[in-house]
């Protein structure tokens, strides 16, 4: 059964396959690598059908498309760096898919929607202990993931 069929919500998932700079072509085609990726995607994507805010808002198609586009890239970068954890996944009031990770005092939140944005938090002062930006490319993802795990 495909993830789109599993969702049962009329959403269409964008396929996310691209060559990975973290693995050789042989490693990318290995059954172990494939099973790791599929298991990670299944764990994350299986949460989408049950995401709903208290007001009944569900993830938008833009959010699901962005999530399915960026998740493999984020996973790839995390594996390259050596740390991956399944995120806490919720839905925002704007229909975005929200993923959160914690490492000590640091928190990384990524909002997947029409534009995919991140917020890095390392304290309570919004002027001096938080930073936000837009996910634009793989270097961007690498930088925020390294920041999260560099405490």
URDASUL-V762797 format. One record per residue. PSI is psi in whole degrees, -180 to 180 (none if undefined). OMEGA is omega as a letter, one per 20 degrees, with the letter a starting at -180 (999 if undefined). Layout:
[[PSI;OMEGA] [PSI;OMEGA]]
This chain:
[[133;r] [161;r] [-37;r] [-43;r] [-38;a] [-36;a] [-43;r] [19;a] [10;a] [10;r] [149;r] [125;r] [138;r] [128;r] [142;a] [78;r] [130;r] [157;a] [135;a] [128;r] [-10;a] [-20;a] [150;r] [165;r] [-38;r] [-43;a] [-39;r] [-31;a] [-1;a] [146;r] [-36;a] [-47;r] [-46;r] [-45;a] [-38;r] [-47;a] [-48;a] [-41;r] [-42;r] [-47;r] [-43;r] [-46;a] [-42;a] [-48;a] [-28;r] [-17;r] [-21;a] [-45;a] [-25;a] [-1;r] [128;r] [137;r] [167;r] [-25;r] [6;r] [13;r] [132;r] [164;r] [139;r] [165;r] [-36;r] [-41;a] [-44;a] [-40;r] [-45;r] [-43;r] [-47;a] [-20;r] [-46;a] [-28;a] [-46;r] [-36;r] [-43;r] [-44;r] [-45;r] [-47;a] [-41;r] [-42;r] [-38;r] [-40;r] [-29;r] [9;r] [125;r] [140;r] [140;r] [130;a] [163;r] [123;a] [129;r] [-178;r] [136;r] [170;r] [-16;r] [6;r] [16;r] [151;r] [127;a] [125;r] [136;a] [140;r] [147;r] [144;r] [102;a] [-126;r] [-5;a] [143;r] [135;r] [125;r] [130;r] [129;r] [115;r] [118;r] [-147;r] [-44;r] [138;r] [122;a] [156;r] [157;r] [125;r] [130;a] [131;r] [15;r] [-167;a] [-12;a] [114;a] [-17;r] [-32;a] [-5;a] [25;r] [148;r] [141;r] [162;r] [176;a] [138;r] [122;a] [-32;a] [180;a] [-31;r] [-39;r] [-47;r] [-44;r] [-46;a] [-45;a] [-34;r] [-41;r] [-43;r] [-47;a] [-39;a] [13;a] [21;a] [none;999]]
